[in-house]
Amino acid sequence: MSGLVIRRATAHDVPTIVALLDDDEQSRGREDARLPLDQRYLAAFAEIDGNPDQLLAVAEQDGGVVGSMQLTFIPGIAFRGAWRMQIEAVRIASMVRGQGLGAEMIGWAVEQARARDCKMVQLTSMSTRTDAHRFYERLGFVKSHVGMKLHLSDTAA
């Protein structure tokens, strides 16, 4: 057993979450984990934390945060008014990757969806993340749609 504990994030966790987001080949440099932390991160956390359809979660092992993800619960008309859950920004600290922690986190997320009576769990993954695609397929996810994004600015500033 990994000893992983998954819980709702607190404001105290935000610097670690930002560092996890930056600890990734695909997104390195996109975030700014320097302290003091940019106040926009804390403002975003307050919005997420205050919304009952958002859940920013962290995974702890041996008393330290080693993973994070954001869950969004989305109401819809399709599928007879079904709710779905979107999983975003899944990260595992590089020092503990390959230990099955990601699978535990996704399993926990799916249980959160079931508890909210969601009929579908969905996620997106950059097209270049082929290892991540294999990982999600092993967990039962199916490539069913093509995702597209329109970035509205080149910087977060």
Buried (B, 14 or more C-beta within 10 A) or exposed (E): EBEBEBEEBEEEBBBBBBBBBBBBEEEEEEBEBEEEBBEEBBEEBEEBBEEEEEBBBBBBBEEEBBBBBBBBBEEEEEEEEBBBBBBEBBBBBEEBBEBBBBBBBBEBBBEBBEEBEBBBBBBEBEEEBEEBBEBBEEEEBEEEEEEEEEEEEEEEE
